[in-house]
Amino acid sequence: MTEEKGTRKVDLAEAIRNKLEQKKQQNGSNKGGFHGNETKKLTTQNNKKVNNQRRRTGGS
């Protein structure tokens, strides 16, 4: 009755260690640092619009 068939019981600490090891291996295979080879599309930097309220209202 104590024979293991395919799967074995794993305590929580060991399961967490296994998961961390998998993540480390996965991150190690992704060469290129934090972002990798992903590139963002460059967007224009919109300048602040000039406040022309004084000119419109004829302020002093």
mmCIF file as gemmi writes it, N, C-alpha and C atoms, coordinates in Angstrom:
data_model
loop_
_atom_site.group_PDB
_atom_site.id
_atom_site.type_symbol
_atom_site.label_atom_id
_atom_site.label_alt_id
_atom_site.label_comp_id
_atom_site.label_asym_id
_atom_site.label_entity_id
_atom_site.label_seq_id
_atom_site.pdbx_PDB_ins_code
_atom_site.Cartn_x
_atom_site.Cartn_y
_atom_site.Cartn_z
_atom_site.occupancy
_atom_site.B_iso_or_equiv
_atom_site.pdbx_formal_charge
_atom_site.auth_seq_id
_atom_site.auth_asym_id
_atom_site.pdbx_PDB_model_num
ATOM 1 N N . MET Axp A 1 ? 0.801 -1.2 0 1 0 ? 1 A 1
ATOM 2 C CA . MET Axp A 1 ? 0 0 0 1 0 ? 1 A 1
ATOM 3 C C . MET Axp A 1 ? 0.848 1.27 0 1 0 ? 1 A 1
ATOM 4 N N . THR Axp A 2 ? 2.128 1.149 0.382 1 0 ? 2 A 1
ATOM 5 C CA . THR Axp A 2 ? 2.992 2.325 0.433 1 0 ? 2 A 1
ATOM 6 C C . THR Axp A 2 ? 3.771 2.507 -0.864 1 0 ? 2 A 1
ATOM 7 N N . GLU Axp A 3 ? 3.444 1.74 -1.894 1 0 ? 3 A 1
ATOM 8 C CA . GLU Axp A 3 ? 4.144 1.879 -3.163 1 0 ? 3 A 1
ATOM 9 C C . GLU Axp A 3 ? 3.692 3.155 -3.861 1 0 ? 3 A 1
ATOM 10 N N . GLU Axp A 4 ? 4.655 3.829 -4.497 1 0 ? 4 A 1
ATOM 11 C CA . GLU Axp A 4 ? 4.348 5.07 -5.193 1 0 ? 4 A 1
ATOM 12 C C . GLU Axp A 4 ? 4.138 4.761 -6.666 1 0 ? 4 A 1
ATOM 13 N N . LYS Axp A 5 ? 3.062 5.283 -7.203 1 0 ? 5 A 1
ATOM 14 C CA . LYS Axp A 5 ? 2.759 5.05 -8.613 1 0 ? 5 A 1
ATOM 15 C C . LYS Axp A 5 ? 2.795 6.378 -9.359 1 0 ? 5 A 1
ATOM 16 N N . GLY Axp A 6 ? 3.957 6.729 -9.926 1 0 ? 6 A 1
ATOM 17 C CA . GLY Axp A 6 ? 4.059 7.911 -10.756 1 0 ? 6 A 1
ATOM 18 C C . GLY Axp A 6 ? 4.263 9.196 -9.966 1 0 ? 6 A 1
ATOM 19 N N . THR Axp A 7 ? 3.454 9.444 -8.967 1 0 ? 7 A 1
ATOM 20 C CA . THR Axp A 7 ? 3.592 10.667 -8.198 1 0 ? 7 A 1
ATOM 21 C C . THR Axp A 7 ? 3.966 10.331 -6.766 1 0 ? 7 A 1
ATOM 22 N N . ARG Axp A 8 ? 4.659 11.273 -6.124 1 0 ? 8 A 1
ATOM 23 C CA . ARG Axp A 8 ? 4.995 11.078 -4.726 1 0 ? 8 A 1
ATOM 24 C C . ARG Axp A 8 ? 4.554 12.313 -3.954 1 0 ? 8 A 1
ATOM 25 N N . LYS Axp A 9 ? 4.303 12.139 -2.687 1 0 ? 9 A 1
ATOM 26 C CA . LYS Axp A 9 ? 3.867 13.258 -1.867 1 0 ? 9 A 1
ATOM 27 C C . LYS Axp A 9 ? 5.048 14.177 -1.606 1 0 ? 9 A 1
ATOM 28 N N . VAL Axp A 10 ? 4.805 15.496 -1.753 1 0 ? 10 A 1
ATOM 29 C CA . VAL Axp A 10 ? 5.845 16.483 -1.562 1 0 ? 10 A 1
ATOM 30 C C . VAL Axp A 10 ? 5.343 17.49 -0.537 1 0 ? 10 A 1
ATOM 31 N N . ASP Axp A 11 ? 6.179 17.781 0.465 1 0 ? 11 A 1
ATOM 32 C CA . ASP Axp A 11 ? 5.742 18.771 1.441 1 0 ? 11 A 1
ATOM 33 C C . ASP Axp A 11 ? 5.817 20.168 0.834 1 0 ? 11 A 1
ATOM 34 N N . LEU Axp A 12 ? 5.207 21.123 1.519 1 0 ? 12 A 1
ATOM 35 C CA . LEU Axp A 12 ? 5.06 22.469 0.971 1 0 ? 12 A 1
ATOM 36 C C . LEU Axp A 12 ? 6.406 23.13 0.725 1 0 ? 12 A 1
ATOM 37 N N . ALA Axp A 13 ? 7.342 22.99 1.651 1 0 ? 13 A 1
ATOM 38 C CA . ALA Axp A 13 ? 8.653 23.626 1.499 1 0 ? 13 A 1
ATOM 39 C C . ALA Axp A 13 ? 9.38 23.102 0.268 1 0 ? 13 A 1
ATOM 40 N N . GLU Axp A 14 ? 9.302 21.806 0.064 1 0 ? 14 A 1
ATOM 41 C CA . GLU Axp A 14 ? 9.976 21.217 -1.1 1 0 ? 14 A 1
ATOM 42 C C . GLU Axp A 14 ? 9.306 21.657 -2.396 1 0 ? 14 A 1
ATOM 43 N N . ALA Axp A 15 ? 7.981 21.762 -2.368 1 0 ? 15 A 1
ATOM 44 C CA . ALA Axp A 15 ? 7.26 22.214 -3.561 1 0 ? 15 A 1
ATOM 45 C C . ALA Axp A 15 ? 7.655 23.642 -3.911 1 0 ? 15 A 1
ATOM 46 N N . ILE Axp A 16 ? 7.8 24.495 -2.893 1 0 ? 16 A 1
ATOM 47 C CA . ILE Axp A 16 ? 8.196 25.882 -3.145 1 0 ? 16 A 1
ATOM 48 C C . ILE Axp A 16 ? 9.613 25.932 -3.699 1 0 ? 16 A 1
ATOM 49 N N . ARG Axp A 17 ? 10.508 25.118 -3.127 1 0 ? 17 A 1
ATOM 50 C CA . ARG Axp A 17 ? 11.883 25.077 -3.633 1 0 ? 17 A 1
ATOM 51 C C . ARG Axp A 17 ? 11.911 24.646 -5.092 1 0 ? 17 A 1
ATOM 52 N N . ASN Axp A 18 ? 11.116 23.64 -5.432 1 0 ? 18 A 1
ATOM 53 C CA . ASN Axp A 18 ? 11.066 23.167 -6.827 1 0 ? 18 A 1
ATOM 54 C C . ASN Axp A 18 ? 10.556 24.26 -7.749 1 0 ? 18 A 1
ATOM 55 N N . LYS Axp A 19 ? 9.528 24.979 -7.307 1 0 ? 19 A 1
ATOM 56 C CA . LYS Axp A 19 ? 8.957 26.041 -8.134 1 0 ? 19 A 1
ATOM 57 C C . LYS Axp A 19 ? 9.97 27.16 -8.35 1 0 ? 19 A 1
ATOM 58 N N . LEU Axp A 20 ? 10.695 27.541 -7.292 1 0 ? 20 A 1
ATOM 59 C CA . LEU Axp A 20 ? 11.716 28.572 -7.429 1 0 ? 20 A 1
ATOM 60 C C . LEU Axp A 20 ? 12.831 28.127 -8.358 1 0 ? 20 A 1
ATOM 61 N N . GLU Axp A 21 ? 13.195 26.875 -8.276 1 0 ? 21 A 1
ATOM 62 C CA . GLU Axp A 21 ? 14.24 26.351 -9.155 1 0 ? 21 A 1
ATOM 63 C C . GLU Axp A 21 ? 13.793 26.416 -10.615 1 0 ? 21 A 1
ATOM 64 N N . GLN Axp A 22 ? 12.529 26.079 -10.87 1 0 ? 22 A 1
ATOM 65 C CA . GLN Axp A 22 ? 12.001 26.169 -12.235 1 0 ? 22 A 1
ATOM 66 C C . GLN Axp A 22 ? 12.031 27.604 -12.73 1 0 ? 22 A 1
ATOM 67 N N . LYS Axp A 23 ? 11.661 28.559 -11.868 1 0 ? 23 A 1
ATOM 68 C CA . LYS Axp A 23 ? 11.666 29.971 -12.27 1 0 ? 23 A 1
ATOM 69 C C . LYS Axp A 23 ? 13.079 30.435 -12.572 1 0 ? 23 A 1
ATOM 70 N N . LYS Axp A 24 ? 14.044 30.009 -11.743 1 0 ? 24 A 1
ATOM 71 C CA . LYS Axp A 24 ? 15.43 30.402 -11.98 1 0 ? 24 A 1
ATOM 72 C C . LYS Axp A 24 ? 15.915 29.871 -13.312 1 0 ? 24 A 1
ATOM 73 N N . GLN Axp A 25 ? 15.592 28.628 -13.619 1 0 ? 25 A 1
ATOM 74 C CA . GLN Axp A 25 ? 16.014 28.052 -14.891 1 0 ? 25 A 1
ATOM 75 C C . GLN Axp A 25 ? 15.346 28.773 -16.054 1 0 ? 25 A 1
ATOM 76 N N . GLN Axp A 26 ? 14.082 29.127 -15.879 1 0 ? 26 A 1
ATOM 77 C CA . GLN Axp A 26 ? 13.361 29.821 -16.939 1 0 ? 26 A 1
ATOM 78 C C . GLN Axp A 26 ? 13.95 31.205 -17.16 1 0 ? 26 A 1
ATOM 79 N N . ASN Axp A 27 ? 14.257 31.922 -16.072 1 0 ? 27 A 1
ATOM 80 C CA . ASN Axp A 27 ? 14.844 33.248 -16.189 1 0 ? 27 A 1
ATOM 81 C C . ASN Axp A 27 ? 16.256 33.172 -16.749 1 0 ? 27 A 1
ATOM 82 N N . GLY Axp A 28 ? 16.97 32.125 -16.437 1 0 ? 28 A 1
ATOM 83 C CA . GLY Axp A 28 ? 18.321 31.964 -16.951 1 0 ? 28 A 1
ATOM 84 C C . GLY Axp A 28 ? 18.329 31.744 -18.451 1 0 ? 28 A 1
ATOM 85 N N . SER Axp A 29 ? 17.286 31.101 -18.963 1 0 ? 29 A 1
ATOM 86 C CA . SER Axp A 29 ? 17.224 30.859 -20.399 1 0 ? 29 A 1
ATOM 87 C C . SER Axp A 29 ? 16.842 32.122 -21.165 1 0 ? 29 A 1
ATOM 88 N N . ASN Axp A 30 ? 16.184 33.077 -20.485 1 0 ? 30 A 1
ATOM 89 C CA . ASN Axp A 30 ? 15.827 34.351 -21.117 1 0 ? 30 A 1
ATOM 90 C C . ASN Axp A 30 ? 17.012 35.29 -20.992 1 0 ? 30 A 1
ATOM 91 N N . LYS Axp A 31 ? 17.849 35.307 -22.003 1 0 ? 31 A 1
ATOM 92 C CA . LYS Axp A 31 ? 19.031 36.16 -21.951 1 0 ? 31 A 1
ATOM 93 C C . LYS Axp A 31 ? 18.638 37.581 -22.313 1 0 ? 31 A 1
ATOM 94 N N . GLY Axp A 32 ? 19.283 38.55 -21.666 1 0 ? 32 A 1
ATOM 95 C CA . GLY Axp A 32 ? 19.014 39.936 -22.018 1 0 ? 32 A 1
ATOM 96 C C . GLY Axp A 32 ? 18.518 40.754 -20.854 1 0 ? 32 A 1
ATOM 97 N N . GLY Axp A 33 ? 18.569 40.232 -19.656 1 0 ? 33 A 1
ATOM 98 C CA . GLY Axp A 33 ? 18.242 41.046 -18.498 1 0 ? 33 A 1
ATOM 99 C C . GLY Axp A 33 ? 16.769 41.114 -18.209 1 0 ? 33 A 1
ATOM 100 N N . PHE Axp A 34 ? 16.38 42.253 -17.635 1 0 ? 34 A 1
ATOM 101 C CA . PHE Axp A 34 ? 15.026 42.4 -17.104 1 0 ? 34 A 1
ATOM 102 C C . PHE Axp A 34 ? 13.974 42.403 -18.205 1 0 ? 34 A 1
ATOM 103 N N . HIS Axp A 35 ? 14.175 43.211 -19.236 1 0 ? 35 A 1
ATOM 104 C CA . HIS Axp A 35 ? 13.176 43.328 -20.29 1 0 ? 35 A 1
ATOM 105 C C . HIS Axp A 35 ? 13.445 42.411 -21.468 1 0 ? 35 A 1
ATOM 106 N N . GLY Axp A 36 ? 14.637 41.916 -21.58 1 0 ? 36 A 1
ATOM 107 C CA . GLY Axp A 36 ? 14.945 41.033 -22.69 1 0 ? 36 A 1
ATOM 108 C C . GLY Axp A 36 ? 15.056 41.804 -23.986 1 0 ? 36 A 1
ATOM 109 N N . ASN Axp A 37 ? 14.526 41.232 -25.042 1 0 ? 37 A 1
ATOM 110 C CA . ASN Axp A 37 ? 14.63 41.851 -26.352 1 0 ? 37 A 1
ATOM 111 C C . ASN Axp A 37 ? 13.382 42.636 -26.731 1 0 ? 37 A 1
ATOM 112 N N . GLU Axp A 38 ? 12.494 42.837 -25.774 1 0 ? 38 A 1
ATOM 113 C CA . GLU Axp A 38 ? 11.282 43.581 -26.071 1 0 ? 38 A 1
ATOM 114 C C . GLU Axp A 38 ? 11.619 45.052 -26.284 1 0 ? 38 A 1
ATOM 115 N N . THR Axp A 39 ? 11.049 45.638 -27.325 1 0 ? 39 A 1
ATOM 116 C CA . THR Axp A 39 ? 11.263 47.055 -27.572 1 0 ? 39 A 1
ATOM 117 C C . THR Axp A 39 ? 9.924 47.759 -27.561 1 0 ? 39 A 1
ATOM 118 N N . LYS Axp A 40 ? 9.909 48.935 -26.981 1 0 ? 40 A 1
ATOM 119 C CA . LYS Axp A 40 ? 8.682 49.722 -26.944 1 0 ? 40 A 1
ATOM 120 C C . LYS Axp A 40 ? 8.661 50.673 -28.127 1 0 ? 40 A 1
ATOM 121 N N . LYS Axp A 41 ? 7.48 50.935 -28.603 1 0 ? 41 A 1
ATOM 122 C CA . LYS Axp A 41 ? 7.325 51.903 -29.667 1 0 ? 41 A 1
ATOM 123 C C . LYS Axp A 41 ? 7.555 53.292 -29.094 1 0 ? 41 A 1
ATOM 124 N N . LEU Axp A 42 ? 8.404 54.062 -29.773 1 0 ? 42 A 1
ATOM 125 C CA . LEU Axp A 42 ? 8.704 55.394 -29.275 1 0 ? 42 A 1
ATOM 126 C C . LEU Axp A 42 ? 7.522 56.317 -29.525 1 0 ? 42 A 1
ATOM 127 N N . THR Axp A 43 ? 7.203 57.113 -28.518 1 0 ? 43 A 1
ATOM 128 C CA . THR Axp A 43 ? 6.109 58.068 -28.666 1 0 ? 43 A 1
ATOM 129 C C . THR Axp A 43 ? 6.672 59.474 -28.522 1 0 ? 43 A 1
ATOM 130 N N . THR Axp A 44 ? 5.978 60.433 -29.091 1 0 ? 44 A 1
ATOM 131 C CA . THR Axp A 44 ? 6.444 61.813 -29.017 1 0 ? 44 A 1
ATOM 132 C C . THR Axp A 44 ? 6.173 62.366 -27.638 1 0 ? 44 A 1
ATOM 133 N N . GLN Axp A 45 ? 7.033 63.276 -27.206 1 0 ? 45 A 1
ATOM 134 C CA . GLN Axp A 45 ? 6.831 63.927 -25.927 1 0 ? 45 A 1
ATOM 135 C C . GLN Axp A 45 ? 6.079 65.222 -26.176 1 0 ? 45 A 1
ATOM 136 N N . ASN Axp A 46 ? 4.807 65.22 -25.795 1 0 ? 46 A 1
ATOM 137 C CA . ASN Axp A 46 ? 4.001 66.417 -26.012 1 0 ? 46 A 1
ATOM 138 C C . ASN Axp A 46 ? 4.415 67.498 -25.028 1 0 ? 46 A 1
ATOM 139 N N . ASN Axp A 47 ? 4.651 68.69 -25.581 1 0 ? 47 A 1
ATOM 140 C CA . ASN Axp A 47 ? 5.024 69.802 -24.718 1 0 ? 47 A 1
ATOM 141 C C . ASN Axp A 47 ? 3.782 70.397 -24.088 1 0 ? 47 A 1
ATOM 142 N N . LYS Axp A 48 ? 3.99 71.079 -22.96 1 0 ? 48 A 1
ATOM 143 C CA . LYS Axp A 48 ? 2.879 71.702 -22.258 1 0 ? 48 A 1
ATOM 144 C C . LYS Axp A 48 ? 2.328 72.839 -23.107 1 0 ? 48 A 1
ATOM 145 N N . LYS Axp A 49 ? 1.003 72.906 -23.193 1 0 ? 49 A 1
ATOM 146 C CA . LYS Axp A 49 ? 0.38 73.972 -23.971 1 0 ? 49 A 1
ATOM 147 C C . LYS Axp A 49 ? 0.532 75.297 -23.238 1 0 ? 49 A 1
ATOM 148 N N . VAL Axp A 50 ? 0.741 76.352 -23.993 1 0 ? 50 A 1
ATOM 149 C CA . VAL Axp A 50 ? 0.932 77.673 -23.418 1 0 ? 50 A 1
ATOM 150 C C . VAL Axp A 50 ? -0.401 78.173 -22.872 1 0 ? 50 A 1
ATOM 151 N N . ASN Axp A 51 ? -0.364 78.746 -21.681 1 0 ? 51 A 1
ATOM 152 C CA . ASN Axp A 51 ? -1.563 79.313 -21.083 1 0 ? 51 A 1
ATOM 153 C C . ASN Axp A 51 ? -1.725 80.731 -21.608 1 0 ? 51 A 1
ATOM 154 N N . ASN Axp A 52 ? -2.688 80.908 -22.512 1 0 ? 52 A 1
ATOM 155 C CA . ASN Axp A 52 ? -2.876 82.222 -23.125 1 0 ? 52 A 1
ATOM 156 C C . ASN Axp A 52 ? -4.147 82.897 -22.595 1 0 ? 52 A 1
ATOM 157 N N . GLN Axp A 53 ? -4.497 82.61 -21.361 1 0 ? 53 A 1
ATOM 158 C CA . GLN Axp A 53 ? -5.712 83.181 -20.779 1 0 ? 53 A 1
ATOM 159 C C . GLN Axp A 53 ? -5.61 84.698 -20.653 1 0 ? 53 A 1
ATOM 160 N N . ARG Axp A 54 ? -4.437 85.193 -20.273 1 0 ? 54 A 1
ATOM 161 C CA . ARG Axp A 54 ? -4.298 86.636 -20.104 1 0 ? 54 A 1
ATOM 162 C C . ARG Axp A 54 ? -4.479 87.345 -21.447 1 0 ? 54 A 1
ATOM 163 N N . ARG Axp A 55 ? -3.976 86.748 -22.506 1 0 ? 55 A 1
ATOM 164 C CA . ARG Axp A 55 ? -4.103 87.388 -23.82 1 0 ? 55 A 1
ATOM 165 C C . ARG Axp A 55 ? -5.56 87.358 -24.271 1 0 ? 55 A 1
ATOM 166 N N . ARG Axp A 56 ? -6.259 86.229 -23.999 1 0 ? 56 A 1
ATOM 167 C CA . ARG Axp A 56 ? -7.65 86.122 -24.428 1 0 ? 56 A 1
ATOM 168 C C . ARG Axp A 56 ? -8.545 87.109 -23.682 1 0 ? 56 A 1
ATOM 169 N N . THR Axp A 57 ? -8.288 87.243 -22.388 1 0 ? 57 A 1
ATOM 170 C CA . THR Axp A 57 ? -9.199 88.051 -21.572 1 0 ? 57 A 1
ATOM 171 C C . THR Axp A 57 ? -8.723 89.495 -21.445 1 0 ? 57 A 1
ATOM 172 N N . GLY Axp A 58 ? -7.542 89.786 -21.958 1 0 ? 58 A 1
ATOM 173 C CA . GLY Axp A 58 ? -7.042 91.16 -21.85 1 0 ? 58 A 1
ATOM 174 C C . GLY Axp A 58 ? -6.669 91.523 -20.432 1 0 ? 58 A 1
ATOM 175 N N . GLY Axp A 59 ? -6.207 90.535 -19.686 1 0 ? 59 A 1
ATOM 176 C CA . GLY Axp A 59 ? -5.875 90.765 -18.279 1 0 ? 59 A 1
ATOM 177 C C . GLY Axp A 59 ? -4.694 91.698 -18.118 1 0 ? 59 A 1
ATOM 178 N N . SER Axp A 60 ? -4.566 92.265 -16.93 1 0 ? 60 A 1
ATOM 179 C CA . SER Axp A 60 ? -3.506 93.234 -16.706 1 0 ? 60 A 1
ATOM 180 C C . SER Axp A 60 ? -2.217 92.554 -16.353 1 0 ? 60 A 1
